[in-house]
Amino acid sequence: MTFSVTHAGRDGDGYCLRLAGELDLSTAPELATAIERLADAGESRFLLDLTDLTFCDSTGMAVFVRGDNRAAAEGGWLRLTGASGRVERVLRVTGLADVLHYQPDAVDPASHSAL
């Protein structure tokens, strides 16, 4: 399966990216580049919608953490939403669900539950 990052655009107080497919060693650079470009353009609040993400390995998780670190350095945040199945399980087992304030249904970056 392929991987894609869709720029859903600014919504409320943050920028939403929708991920689909498999996030792994070969596709993680695509997400890292998307986050870096937006951060370089001044964005510091990100919501990653994982609804259509079917797989995520440790490389993908590392991109989430680096993105959050970059956003936090600029006074922002990176949050996750919409994960299911194996992806949600990995988030919970690794503790990243807590660290990145994972909210299964928080698809609006401006919502208080996404903060």
MDTraj code that builds the backbone (N, CA, C; nanometers):
import mdtraj as md
import numpy as np

residues = "MET THR PHE SER VAL THR HIS ALA GLY ARG ASP GLY ASP GLY TYR CYS LEU ARG LEU ALA GLY GLU LEU ASP LEU SER THR ALA PRO GLU LEU ALA THR ALA ILE GLU ARG LEU ALA ASP ALA GLY GLU SER ARG PHE LEU LEU ASP LEU THR ASP LEU THR PHE CYS ASP SER THR GLY MET ALA VAL PHE VAL ARG GLY ASP ASN ARG ALA ALA ALA GLU GLY GLY TRP LEU ARG LEU THR GLY ALA SER GLY ARG VAL GLU ARG VAL LEU ARG VAL THR GLY LEU ALA ASP VAL LEU HIS TYR GLN PRO ASP ALA VAL ASP PRO ALA SER HIS SER ALA LEU".split()
xyz = np.array([
    [0.0840, -0.1176, 0.0000],
    [0.0000, 0.0000, 0.0000],
    [0.0889, 0.1245, 0.0000],
    [0.0440, 0.2276, -0.0615],
    [0.1189, 0.3522, -0.0689],
    [0.0875, 0.4404, 0.0514],
    [0.1617, 0.5468, 0.0624],
    [0.1429, 0.6424, 0.1707],
    [0.1156, 0.7786, 0.1101],
    [0.0289, 0.8550, 0.1752],
    [0.0048, 0.9915, 0.1294],
    [-0.0188, 1.0841, 0.2478],
    [0.0219, 1.2085, 0.2285],
    [-0.0037, 1.3159, 0.3239],
    [-0.0873, 1.4183, 0.2497],
    [-0.2075, 1.4414, 0.2960],
    [-0.2959, 1.5388, 0.2353],
    [-0.3004, 1.6624, 0.3240],
    [-0.2715, 1.7750, 0.2649],
    [-0.2769, 1.9013, 0.3384],
    [-0.4224, 1.9457, 0.3437],
    [-0.4844, 1.9212, 0.4586],
    [-0.6243, 1.9582, 0.4753],
    [-0.6386, 2.1074, 0.5037],
    [-0.5275, 2.1722, 0.5318],
    [-0.5292, 2.3168, 0.5502],
    [-0.5535, 2.3613, 0.6923],
    [-0.5514, 2.4906, 0.7072],
    [-0.5703, 2.5538, 0.8360],
    [-0.7171, 2.5432, 0.8748],
    [-0.7376, 2.5045, 0.9987],
    [-0.8730, 2.4921, 1.0492],
    [-0.8718, 2.5404, 1.1933],
    [-0.9313, 2.6524, 1.2154],
    [-0.9327, 2.7053, 1.3512],
    [-0.7948, 2.7482, 1.3942],
    [-0.7434, 2.6851, 1.4973],
    [-0.6187, 2.7251, 1.5598],
    [-0.4984, 2.6421, 1.5158],
    [-0.5141, 2.5510, 1.4209],
    [-0.4039, 2.4646, 1.3804],
    [-0.4128, 2.4229, 1.2362],
    [-0.3146, 2.3454, 1.1946],
    [-0.3055, 2.2974, 1.0573],
    [-0.3262, 2.1468, 1.0588],
    [-0.4158, 2.0979, 0.9759],
    [-0.4497, 1.9562, 0.9729],
    [-0.3841, 1.8858, 0.8542],
    [-0.3184, 1.7747, 0.8836],
    [-0.2628, 1.6865, 0.7813],
    [-0.3326, 1.5517, 0.7942],
    [-0.3781, 1.4974, 0.6827],
    [-0.4412, 1.3659, 0.6831],
    [-0.3432, 1.2648, 0.6252],
    [-0.3198, 1.1574, 0.7018],
    [-0.2266, 1.0536, 0.6601],
    [-0.3040, 0.9307, 0.6161],
    [-0.2560, 0.8654, 0.5101],
    [-0.3212, 0.7435, 0.4604],
    [-0.2148, 0.6441, 0.4186],
    [-0.2444, 0.5169, 0.4405],
    [-0.1547, 0.4100, 0.3979],
    [-0.0626, 0.3654, 0.5087],
    [0.0630, 0.3342, 0.4708],
    [0.1595, 0.2791, 0.5646],
    [0.2739, 0.3777, 0.5877],
    [0.2915, 0.4145, 0.7136],
    [0.3986, 0.5060, 0.7527],
    [0.5125, 0.4219, 0.8090],
    [0.6207, 0.4131, 0.7338],
    [0.7331, 0.3292, 0.7742],
    [0.8649, 0.3927, 0.7309],
    [0.9718, 0.3159, 0.7369],
    [1.1052, 0.3661, 0.7053],
    [1.1118, 0.4319, 0.5684],
    [1.0415, 0.3774, 0.4709],
    [1.0491, 0.4326, 0.3349],
    [0.9584, 0.5527, 0.3123],
    [0.8555, 0.5703, 0.3952],
    [0.7605, 0.6794, 0.3733],
    [0.7683, 0.7901, 0.4785],
    [0.8321, 0.7633, 0.5912],
    [0.8423, 0.8626, 0.6990],
    [0.9042, 0.9948, 0.6534],
    [1.0052, 0.9921, 0.5635],
    [1.0609, 1.1206, 0.5191],
    [0.9579, 1.2127, 0.4531],
    [0.8564, 1.1563, 0.3891],
    [0.7524, 1.2384, 0.3259],
    [0.6755, 1.3182, 0.4316],
    [0.6409, 1.2532, 0.5413],
    [0.5706, 1.3233, 0.6489],
    [0.6632, 1.4235, 0.7159],
    [0.7878, 1.3846, 0.7419],
    [0.8833, 1.4757, 0.8051],
    [0.9009, 1.6014, 0.7210],
    [0.9108, 1.5848, 0.5904],
    [0.9266, 1.6987, 0.5000],
    [0.8042, 1.7891, 0.5038],
    [0.6858, 1.7296, 0.5056],
    [0.5622, 1.8096, 0.5101],
    [0.5564, 1.8931, 0.6382],
    [0.5901, 1.8320, 0.7511],
    [0.5874, 1.9046, 0.8782],
    [0.6933, 2.0144, 0.8788],
    [0.8130, 1.9829, 0.8324],
    [0.9214, 2.0812, 0.8295],
    [0.8870, 2.2013, 0.7412],
    [0.8311, 2.1756, 0.6248],
    [0.7944, 2.2860, 0.5347],
    [0.6907, 2.3773, 0.5988],
    [0.5914, 2.3176, 0.6622],
    [0.4891, 2.3987, 0.7282],
    [0.5475, 2.4753, 0.8461],
    [0.6342, 2.4099, 0.9226],
    [0.6983, 2.4778, 1.0362],
    [0.7867, 2.5923, 0.9871],
    [0.8593, 2.5691, 0.8786],
    [0.9427, 2.6756, 0.8219],
    [0.8586, 2.7931, 0.7731],
    [0.7330, 2.7653, 0.7357],
    [0.6425, 2.8704, 0.6898],
    [0.5689, 2.9387, 0.8056],
    [0.6002, 2.8967, 0.9288],
    [0.5415, 2.9635, 1.0447],
    [0.4333, 2.8873, 1.1179],
    [0.3952, 2.7711, 1.0701],
    [0.2946, 2.6917, 1.1414],
    [0.3599, 2.6292, 1.2647],
    [0.2866, 2.6251, 1.3756],
    [0.3417, 2.5630, 1.4963],
    [0.2400, 2.4739, 1.5674],
    [0.1221, 2.4617, 1.5101],
    [0.0182, 2.3755, 1.5688],
    [-0.0330, 2.2819, 1.4611],
    [-0.0190, 2.1522, 1.4904],
    [-0.0521, 2.0505, 1.3905],
    [-0.1455, 1.9453, 1.4486],
    [-0.2438, 1.9066, 1.3715],
    [-0.3278, 1.7922, 1.4031],
    [-0.3083, 1.6920, 1.2913],
    [-0.2626, 1.5721, 1.3257],
    [-0.2450, 1.4667, 1.2270],
    [-0.3631, 1.3720, 1.2375],
    [-0.4410, 1.3650, 1.1314],
    [-0.5578, 1.2770, 1.1245],
    [-0.5103, 1.1413, 1.0728],
    [-0.5176, 1.0398, 1.1595],
    [-0.4677, 0.9060, 1.1271],
    [-0.5786, 0.8101, 1.0865],
    [-0.6952, 0.8607, 1.0548],
    [-0.8099, 0.7766, 1.0236],
    [-0.7788, 0.6740, 0.9153],
    [-0.7057, 0.7126, 0.8126],
    [-0.6762, 0.6222, 0.7011],
    [-0.5354, 0.5639, 0.7055],
    [-0.4676, 0.5781, 0.8184],
    [-0.3346, 0.5200, 0.8349],
    [-0.3514, 0.3749, 0.8782],
    [-0.2969, 0.2818, 0.8015],
    [-0.3160, 0.1395, 0.8293],
    [-0.1982, 0.0760, 0.9017],
    [-0.0831, 0.1425, 0.9014],
    [0.0360, 0.0877, 0.9645],
    [0.1290, 0.2021, 1.0014],
    [0.1968, 0.1880, 1.1154],
    [0.2969, 0.2866, 1.1553],
    [0.4038, 0.2152, 1.2367],
    [0.5285, 0.2220, 1.1894],
    [0.6377, 0.1599, 1.2635],
    [0.7086, 0.2639, 1.3499],
    [0.8185, 0.2242, 1.4114],
    [0.8899, 0.3142, 1.5021],
    [0.9455, 0.4371, 1.4304],
    [0.9745, 0.4239, 1.3020],
    [1.0230, 0.5392, 1.2259],
    [0.9144, 0.6451, 1.2157],
    [0.7932, 0.6031, 1.1908],
    [0.6806, 0.6955, 1.1856],
    [0.6541, 0.7595, 1.3201],
    [0.6623, 0.6785, 1.4266],
    [0.6430, 0.7321, 1.5612],
    [0.7489, 0.8384, 1.5919],
    [0.8710, 0.8140, 1.5460],
    [0.9785, 0.9104, 1.5683],
    [0.9494, 1.0428, 1.4972],
    [0.8878, 1.0366, 1.3802],
    [0.8512, 1.1598, 1.3090],
    [0.7466, 1.2367, 1.3897],
    [0.6515, 1.1659, 1.4501],
    [0.5523, 1.2326, 1.5352],
    [0.6227, 1.3076, 1.6491],
    [0.7162, 1.2409, 1.7150],
    [0.7853, 1.3000, 1.8292],
    [0.8711, 1.4192, 1.7855],
    [0.9459, 1.4043, 1.6764],
    [1.0275, 1.5166, 1.6274],
    [0.9398, 1.6345, 1.5872],
    [0.8255, 1.6041, 1.5241],
    [0.7327, 1.7115, 1.4865],
    [0.6787, 1.7833, 1.6082],
    [0.6468, 1.7081, 1.7122],
    [0.5976, 1.7691, 1.8354],
    [0.7066, 1.8528, 1.9006],
    [0.8285, 1.8027, 1.9017],
    [0.9404, 1.8782, 1.9601],
    [0.9629, 2.0090, 1.8849],
    [0.9573, 2.0033, 1.7534],
    [0.9756, 2.1251, 1.6721],
    [0.8632, 2.2243, 1.7004],
    [0.7393, 2.1741, 1.7018],
    [0.6246, 2.2618, 1.7282],
    [0.6336, 2.3228, 1.8675],
    [0.6697, 2.2422, 1.9672],
    [0.6793, 2.2916, 2.1050],
    [0.7874, 2.3990, 2.1170],
    [0.8956, 2.3847, 2.0435],
    [1.0027, 2.4849, 2.0464],
    [0.9537, 2.6199, 1.9955],
    [0.8486, 2.6174, 1.9150],
    [0.7902, 2.7405, 1.8601],
    [0.6641, 2.7821, 1.9362],
    [0.6386, 2.7166, 2.0501],
    [0.5214, 2.7489, 2.1308],
    [0.3947, 2.6799, 2.0861],
    [0.4069, 2.5777, 2.0030],
    [0.2893, 2.5078, 1.9504],
    [0.2786, 2.3650, 1.9995],
    [0.2148, 2.2821, 1.9198],
    [0.1933, 2.1424, 1.9544],
    [0.1675, 2.0600, 1.8293],
    [0.1815, 1.9299, 1.8442],
    [0.1413, 1.8330, 1.7425],
    [0.0518, 1.7331, 1.8129],
    [-0.0667, 1.7113, 1.7603],
    [-0.1633, 1.6198, 1.8197],
    [-0.2056, 1.5166, 1.7154],
    [-0.2542, 1.4031, 1.7652],
    [-0.2982, 1.2936, 1.6791],
    [-0.4452, 1.2642, 1.7041],
    [-0.5137, 1.2214, 1.5997],
    [-0.6529, 1.1818, 1.6114],
    [-0.6844, 1.0737, 1.5094],
    [-0.7921, 1.0007, 1.5337],
    [-0.8475, 0.9098, 1.4346],
    [-0.7830, 0.7741, 1.4181],
    [-0.6831, 0.7404, 1.4965],
    [-0.6164, 0.6106, 1.4802],
    [-0.7099, 0.4972, 1.5197],
    [-0.6876, 0.3823, 1.4583],
    [-0.7649, 0.2637, 1.4940],
    [-0.6768, 0.1402, 1.4767],
    [-0.7254, 0.0287, 1.5232],
    [-0.6565, -0.0991, 1.5052],
    [-0.5140, -0.0981, 1.5564],
    [-0.4245, -0.1505, 1.4736],
    [-0.2838, -0.1637, 1.5121],
    [-0.2175, -0.0291, 1.5401],
    [-0.2537, 0.0725, 1.4642],
    [-0.1923, 0.2036, 1.4831],
    [-0.2282, 0.2588, 1.6209],
    [-0.3548, 0.2504, 1.6578],
    [-0.3955, 0.2986, 1.7904],
    [-0.3287, 0.2160, 1.9003],
    [-0.3201, 0.0868, 1.8805],
    [-0.2572, 0.0001, 1.9809],
    [-0.1114, 0.0399, 2.0037],
    [-0.0371, 0.0635, 1.8963],
    [0.1035, 0.1031, 1.9097],
    [0.1147, 0.2371, 1.9823],
    [0.0259, 0.3309, 1.9516],
    [0.0276, 0.4596, 2.0211],
    [0.0081, 0.4406, 2.1719],
    [-0.0824, 0.3542, 2.2076],
    [-0.1121, 0.3332, 2.3493],
    [-0.0014, 0.2543, 2.4194],
    [0.0481, 0.1488, 2.3563],
    [0.1521, 0.0646, 2.4166],
    [0.2822, 0.1435, 2.4375],
    [0.3162, 0.2292, 2.3430],
    [0.4402, 0.3071, 2.3529],
    [0.4276, 0.4270, 2.4461],
    [0.3060, 0.4629, 2.4827],
    [0.2847, 0.5792, 2.5672],
    [0.2700, 0.7086, 2.4884],
    [0.2846, 0.7022, 2.3562],
    [0.2722, 0.8235, 2.2748],
    [0.1303, 0.8782, 2.2738],
    [0.0325, 0.7944, 2.3000],
    [-0.1057, 0.8436, 2.3068],
    [-0.1164, 0.9511, 2.4148],
    [-0.0478, 0.9299, 2.5272],
    [-0.0495, 1.0281, 2.6357],
    [0.0406, 1.1471, 2.6043],
    [0.1601, 1.1191, 2.5577],
    [0.2576, 1.2247, 2.5292],
    [0.2043, 1.3229, 2.4250],
    [0.1402, 1.2696, 2.3206],
    [0.0916, 1.3540, 2.2111],
    [-0.0573, 1.3858, 2.2244],
    [-0.1116, 1.3643, 2.3432],
    [-0.2517, 1.3985, 2.3722],
    [-0.3464, 1.3430, 2.2670],
    [-0.3308, 1.2150, 2.2367],
    [-0.4153, 1.1493, 2.1369],
    [-0.5622, 1.1562, 2.1765],
    [-0.6445, 1.2029, 2.0841],
    [-0.7892, 1.2079, 2.1016],
    [-0.8523, 1.1382, 1.9816],
    [-0.9165, 1.0243, 2.0011],
    [-0.9700, 0.9482, 1.8882],
    [-1.0611, 1.0286, 1.7954],
    [-1.1367, 1.1223, 1.8503],
    [-1.2369, 1.1923, 1.7698],
    [-1.2118, 1.3416, 1.7532],
    [-1.0982, 1.3932, 1.7904],
    [-1.0731, 1.5374, 1.7856],
    [-1.0224, 1.5784, 1.6482],
    [-1.1114, 1.5884, 1.5509],
    [-1.0696, 1.6236, 1.4158],
    [-1.0653, 1.7737, 1.3920],
    [-1.1018, 1.8515, 1.4905],
    [-1.0953, 1.9967, 1.4785],
    [-0.9791, 2.0469, 1.5629],
    [-0.8715, 2.0966, 1.5002],
    [-0.7572, 2.1420, 1.5778],
    [-0.7910, 2.2511, 1.6775],
    [-0.8950, 2.3239, 1.6549],
    [-0.9315, 2.4325, 1.7459],
    [-1.0100, 2.3825, 1.8663],
    [-1.0544, 2.2560, 1.8617],
    [-1.1339, 2.2062, 1.9725],
    [-1.0477, 2.1963, 2.0983],
    [-1.1076, 2.2162, 2.2114],
    [-1.0322, 2.2121, 2.3375],
    [-0.9759, 2.0736, 2.3624],
    [-1.0409, 1.9686, 2.3123],
    [-0.9903, 1.8335, 2.3355],
    [-0.8637, 1.8066, 2.2567],
    [-0.8363, 1.8856, 2.1523],
    [-0.7142, 1.8662, 2.0748],
    [-0.5957, 1.9356, 2.1383],
    [-0.6188, 2.0203, 2.2369],
    [-0.5092, 2.0964, 2.2981],
    [-0.4360, 2.0172, 2.3996],
])
top = md.Topology()
chain = top.add_chain()
for i, resn in enumerate(residues, 1):
    res = top.add_residue(resn, chain, resSeq=i)
    for name in ("N", "CA", "C"):
        top.add_atom(name, md.element.get_by_symbol(name[0]), res)
traj = md.Trajectory(xyz[None], top)
